[in-house]
Amino acid sequence: MTRQRGFTLLEMLAAITLLVVASSILLGAFAQSRRALVQVEGSDRHNAAARSLMDDIDLAELTPGQRRGTWQGMRWELEVALEQAAPGKFDLYRLDLSLSDNRYTSHYSTLRARATGTPR
């Protein structure tokens, strides 16, 4: 009587089942990382746009009110408000910036101080 060597059908089915389970877990992890990457990419784009817009605003005169526009396909809205500050020393402005594109909306707030009586 000769003994044959190899895998039985049951062993092959168990191995294939383990392979399918492991593959589905890996595919789920890849899909989740893809979604996270797309979200981070959108957030990075908004952060870069907000920095650029704030830099442009720092070069202009700050006056209370609202401004709107578009920047590289994104809609933005800026509200400038004069806040309470030390009288006679400096003016304190609150800048609230909203950016939106087709998928995301971001809000940014900051304060800017200007010497009293100077336009910038």
Buried (B, 14 or more C-beta within 10 A) or exposed (E): EEEEEEEEEEEEEEEEEEEEEEEEEEEEEEEEEEEEEEEEEBEEBBEEBBEEBBEEBEEEEBEEEEBEEEEEEBBBBBBBEEEEBEEEEBBBBBBBBBBBBEEEEBEBEEEBBBEEEEEE
